[in-house]
Amino acid sequence: MRTRSLLLIATLVSGISGMAQAQSPSSAPVQAPQPAGRQDILDELFQRLEKTRDADEAKGISGAIERVWMRSGSDTADLLMERASTIIRQKDWKLAEDLLDRLIEIEPQWAEVWNKRATVRFFADDSSGAMEDLAHVLQLEPRHFTALVGVGVILEKTERNAEALRVFRRALEINPQLDEVRAKVEKLTITVEGRDI
């Protein structure tokens, strides 16, 4: 990975570690402007997600959060996102990235469009570009557990296991019911910290 990407990774990981600590309102990350009521809905859903111990309820809450993320507040942008999602399912990475580039120009404060482009770039073997996009996602929505998982996957892929472990742990703090991530944490804990004697 390029030097710029390595610096970005270091910044992301240190920022993610800091997010795990309790923050006062004045030190909380600046959030992007949201359509009316959207932030309140997300705050409530995240509180419920943190408290639930029921896997089915957590899955439903996670799905509700993801549906809120998929709405920009603009019918035109939402329609373009639906089209981009269809193209992604068809695995036409070039066309999907072109469409998402245009969508980012229209809605640069929409975290999910950056997340979708990160996904496309990752599958198009552009981990550096994916990491840059994930950084945008987390600046706009620090609780974006899917983006955190993406950062962790890229770190693990590049054998930055200690950093991947920290990011995966942060994702679990936000969404404790991510079973695949929990399995990664268990495996990486042994790799990074060793087994208890």
C-alpha angles and dihedrals in degrees: 000000000000121000091249090057092048090053089048091052091051091050092047094049094047089047092048091050089052092049089059090067121080111270130206115228090255093054097043117115115268110257126214118254109272133203111267112291094002096109091049090052092049093047091053093046092049091050090052091046092053093050102042120097094181113102095208093049090047090052091052093048092047089051091051091051091050091050090053090049090053092060117081099181090249119096091206094052091045090052091050089049090053089052091048091050090053091050090049090054087053088053094232092148097175095052092042092052092048091052093045090049088059092044091053088054089054098041109020092161094057106104095197095060089057089048092052092049090049088055092049092048092049092053089045088058094253100128092161092055090044091053091050090052092047089054088058091049092053093046089055097038114014090184094060096129093183091057090048090053088050091053090049093050092052092047091049091047089055091047095248089137100162091053092044089052092053092049094047090049090052090051089053092050088058097039110019093182098069096119096181090051091048089055090051090050092052092050095044092045089061092045095047104030102023129228123304112252 
